[in-house]
């Protein structure tokens, strides 16, 4: 990665990108948009054989995930607590590796990302994500270098759909709502985005074509 990588050295690139002329701004969610994920399968591998109530233990761990992604729990403390909850014999490192290895690439959306970047649009991530996944995710999926910036929950202390997340994006990147397109899979997040005047699409992994048809019409409307 270069010194001007937008995700590794975001503050430096933000200043650099400010001098560029972008056509449209795109706010992209990560989970179930750019990458699909499955926590349950990965965490199941950490459970001892014949443990009681395995599904309940995994749910208990996942029910505190929001606090981790909001940055209110230290990742090492969360890891220690989760291992005890799962009664797992795994090491903290093995737990965090399992937590990371939940993703699969949504190739059709990445083809759109490449085209949008090549066409001169500004791409920004807005994600509920923890320090266990970030910045690890950048090195495993280097195509994230196409993005010009990010708004991350564990850094802001807020979670989508809290309005502070969207206001942070607007302030940090000087977004004009009329020229900003927001893609997310969660209806409550889309509703929040609409409150800020973004052009919003609730993405469905199983119907990528619908997104592409909408995007084509949206770009035509906003640029003509």
Number of C-alpha atoms within 10 A of each C-alpha: 11 8 9 17 17 24 22 18 14 17 15 14 17 18 11 13 18 11 8 10 10 15 16 21 22 26 26 22 24 18 20 19 23 22 18 14 18 14 16 14 13 18 22 17 13 18 20 14 10 7 11 12 9 17 11 12 20 19 13 14 18 16 10 13 17 18 19 23 26 21 21 13 17 14 16 13 11 17 22 13 13 20 18 13 15 24 16 19 13 16 13 17 11 13 21 17 14 18 18 17 17 16 17 13 15 16 12 14 18 17 10 13 21 13 12 18 16 11 12 14 18 23 24 23 21 25 21 25 22 22 18 18 15 13 12 11 15 15 13 9 11 10 12 22 17 19 22 24 27 22 23 25 24 22 15 15 16 22 23 21 17 13 15 15 22 24 15 17 19 16 10 14 20 11 18 14 17 13 17 20 21 24 24 24 18 17 13 14 22 21 15 18 27 15 11 15 15 24 20 20 21 17 20 15 17 7 9 14 13 12 17 14 10 12 17 10 11 13 14 10 9 13 9 5
